[in-house]
């Protein structure tokens, strides 16, 4: 079970994993509103990245 989770985590785009880690840390250090603003900023930046664009292309190709 843990190995399966590790394999799934390793398959994710590194930029997204790093953003998630940063966001999780931010939630404990900042107000909820500031963390939500950071989350929205990260989401918008990541969705324009190559990993997201490739995922969107695969999804819409169906």
C-alpha positions as CSV (number, residue, x, y, z in Angstrom):
1,X,0.0,0.0,0.0
2,X,2.7,2.5,0.9
3,X,4.7,1.5,-2.1
4,X,1.7,2.0,-4.3
5,X,1.3,5.5,-2.9
6,X,5.0,6.3,-3.4
7,X,4.8,5.2,-7.0
8,X,1.7,7.3,-7.6
9,X,3.3,10.3,-6.0
10,X,6.5,9.8,-8.1
11,X,4.4,9.8,-11.3
12,X,3.0,13.3,-10.6
13,X,4.5,16.4,-12.2
14,X,7.2,17.6,-9.8
15,X,6.0,21.2,-10.1
16,X,2.6,20.2,-8.8
17,X,4.1,18.2,-5.9
18,X,6.3,21.2,-5.0
19,X,3.4,23.6,-5.1
20,X,1.3,21.3,-3.0
21,X,4.0,21.0,-0.3
22,X,4.4,24.8,-0.4
23,X,0.6,25.3,0.0
24,X,0.4,22.8,2.9
25,X,3.1,24.6,4.7
26,X,1.5,28.0,4.0
27,X,-1.8,26.9,5.5
28,X,-0.1,26.5,8.9
29,X,1.9,29.8,8.7
30,X,-0.6,32.3,7.2
31,X,-4.2,33.2,7.4
32,X,-6.7,31.1,5.5
33,X,-7.4,34.0,3.1
34,X,-3.7,34.5,2.3
35,X,-3.3,30.7,1.8
36,X,-6.3,30.6,-0.6
37,X,-4.9,33.5,-2.6
38,X,-1.6,31.7,-2.8
39,X,-3.4,28.5,-3.9
40,X,-5.3,30.4,-6.6
41,X,-2.1,31.9,-7.8
42,X,-0.3,28.5,-7.9
43,X,-3.3,26.9,-9.7
44,X,-3.4,29.5,-12.4
45,X,0.4,29.3,-12.9
46,X,0.5,25.5,-13.0
47,X,-2.5,25.2,-15.4
48,X,-0.5,27.1,-18.0
49,X,2.5,24.8,-17.5
50,X,3.6,21.9,-19.9
51,X,2.4,19.1,-17.6
52,X,-1.1,20.6,-17.3
53,X,-1.3,21.3,-21.0
54,X,-0.3,17.7,-21.8
55,X,-3.0,16.4,-19.4
56,X,-5.6,18.7,-20.9
57,X,-4.7,17.5,-24.4
58,X,-5.0,13.9,-23.4
59,X,-8.3,14.5,-21.8
60,X,-9.8,16.4,-24.8
61,X,-8.4,13.9,-27.2
62,X,-11.0,11.3,-26.1
